[in-house]
């Protein structure tokens, strides 16, 4: 676990997949084509806490959805790449725009389409219910499933490794 904490201590950006990571992977589509997704509120608050601690957040997702745009805007996430079925080009663009190297980036995924990025980053994370092949290539696997608090666990792992978690939590007692 110390190796994971060391990797987490170096992180300056966390990149999340959406479907299966920030949601449970269900795709709810109405007869008129409207798409619905359910996000876990604790994940969202954790993402806000992480950004307040100085860590950037990005989204790279294969689908395009107004729901994702609206949710990320509400959380203050500026780097949102939608409709990117091939995630590696988006990741490379993101790295260049932000001036970061692989060791400073964590990626959270759930399926084999996430592997081209996961195999490059400093901290590759799979959610508990990720595809088994994806889990084999992760440095760390969250205790919770995607859309069920996994993102919050990632946030707290990184903030704890960087020494910012306890102060962030203590601020809620004032």
C-alpha positions in Angstrom: 0.0 0.0 0.0 2.9 2.4 0.6 3.7 2.2 -3.2 0.2 3.3 -3.9 0.4 6.2 -1.4 3.7 7.3 -3.0 2.1 7.3 -6.4 -0.9 9.2 -5.0 1.3 11.8 -3.4 2.7 12.8 -6.8 -0.7 13.3 -8.4 -1.6 16.8 -9.8 -4.6 15.7 -11.9 -7.2 12.9 -11.7 -9.0 11.9 -14.9 -12.3 10.1 -14.6 -14.2 8.0 -17.1 -18.0 8.6 -16.7 -20.1 5.6 -17.5 -19.3 2.8 -15.0 -17.0 5.1 -12.9 -19.0 8.2 -12.0 -22.2 6.3 -12.7 -23.1 2.7 -12.2 -22.9 2.2 -16.0 -26.6 2.1 -16.6 -27.7 4.0 -19.7 -31.2 5.2 -19.3 -32.6 6.5 -22.6 -36.2 7.6 -23.1 -38.3 7.0 -26.2 -37.5 10.5 -27.4 -33.7 9.9 -27.1 -33.2 11.8 -23.9 -30.4 10.3 -21.8 -30.4 10.1 -18.0 -27.6 9.3 -15.6 -27.4 9.0 -11.9 -24.4 10.4 -10.1 -23.5 9.8 -6.4 -23.6 13.0 -4.4 -20.6 11.9 -2.2 -18.5 11.4 -5.3 -19.4 15.0 -6.4 -18.6 16.5 -3.1 -15.3 14.6 -3.0 -14.4 16.0 -6.5 -15.1 19.5 -5.2 -12.8 18.8 -2.1 -10.1 17.5 -4.4 -10.1 20.6 -6.6 -10.0 22.8 -3.5 -6.9 21.0 -2.4 -5.2 22.1 -5.7 -5.7 18.9 -7.7 -7.2 19.3 -11.2 -9.9 17.0 -12.5 -10.7 16.0 -16.0 -13.3 13.8 -17.7 -12.7 11.6 -20.7 -15.8 9.7 -21.9 -16.7 7.9 -25.1 -20.3 9.2 -25.0 -21.6 12.7 -25.4 -24.3 13.9 -23.0 -25.8 17.2 -21.9 -26.2 15.5 -18.5 -22.4 15.1 -18.2 -21.8 18.7 -19.3 -24.3 20.0 -16.7 -22.9 17.9 -13.9 -19.3 18.8 -14.6 -20.1 22.5 -14.8 -21.9 22.2 -11.4 -18.7 20.7 -9.9 -16.4 23.2 -11.5 -14.6 20.6 -13.7 -13.1 22.5 -16.6 -11.5 19.8 -18.6 -14.3 17.8 -20.2 -13.7 15.6 -23.2 -16.9 13.9 -24.5 -17.4 11.7 -27.5 -13.9 10.3 -27.3 -14.3 6.6 -28.0 -10.5 6.5 -28.4 -9.3 8.0 -25.1 -5.6 8.2 -25.7 -5.6 11.2 -28.1 -7.8 13.1 -25.6 -5.4 12.2 -22.8 -2.3 13.3 -24.8 -4.1 16.6 -25.6 -5.0 17.1 -22.0 -1.4 16.4 -20.9 -0.1 19.0 -23.3 -2.7 21.6 -22.4 -2.0 21.2 -18.7 1.7 20.8 -18.9 1.7 17.6 -16.9 3.6 14.3 -17.3 2.3 10.8 -16.8 3.5 10.4 -13.3 1.5 13.4 -12.2 -1.8 12.0 -13.5 -4.2 9.4 -12.1 -6.9 7.8 -14.3 -10.0 6.0 -13.0 -11.6 3.5 -15.4 -13.8 0.5 -15.5 -13.4 -1.2 -18.9 -10.9 -2.2 -21.5 -11.4 1.0 -23.5 -9.7 2.8 -20.6 -6.5 0.7 -20.8 -4.6 2.7 -23.4 -4.6 5.6 -20.8 -4.4 3.5 -17.7 -1.2 1.8 -18.8 0.5 5.2 -19.1 -0.5 7.2 -16.0 1.3 7.4 -12.7 -1.6 5.9 -10.8 -4.1 3.7 -12.7 -7.3 2.9 -10.7 -10.1 0.6 -11.5 -13.5 0.6 -9.7 -14.5 -2.5 -7.8 -16.9 -3.7 -10.6 -14.5 -3.0 -13.5 -13.9 -5.7 -16.1 -11.4 -8.3 -14.8 -8.8 -7.6 -17.5 -8.9 -3.9 -16.6 -8.4 -4.7 -12.9 -5.3 -6.7 -13.8 -3.7 -3.5 -15.1 -4.7 -1.2 -12.2 -2.3 -0.1 -9.5 -5.3 0.2 -7.1 -8.9 -1.1 -7.1 -11.5 0.9 -5.2 -13.5 -0.9 -2.5 -16.8 0.4 -4.0 -18.3 0.0 -7.4 -18.6 2.7 -10.0 -21.3 5.2 -9.2 -21.5 4.0 -5.6 -18.8 6.1 -4.0 -15.7 4.9 -5.8 -14.7 8.4 -6.9 -14.9 9.6 -3.3 -12.5 6.8 -2.3 -10.1 7.9 -5.0 -10.3 11.5 -3.8 -9.7 10.5 -0.2 -6.8 8.2 -1.1 -5.0 11.0 -2.9 -5.8 13.7 -0.4 -4.7 11.5 2.5 -1.4 10.7 0.7 -0.8 14.4 0.1 -1.7 15.4 3.7 -4.7 17.5 2.8 -7.6 15.2 3.8 -7.7 15.8 7.6 -7.7 19.5 7.3 -10.4 19.5 4.6 -12.6 17.3 6.8 -11.9 19.3 10.0 -13.1 22.5 8.2 -16.6 21.0 8.4 -16.5 21.1 12.2 -16.1 24.8 12.4 
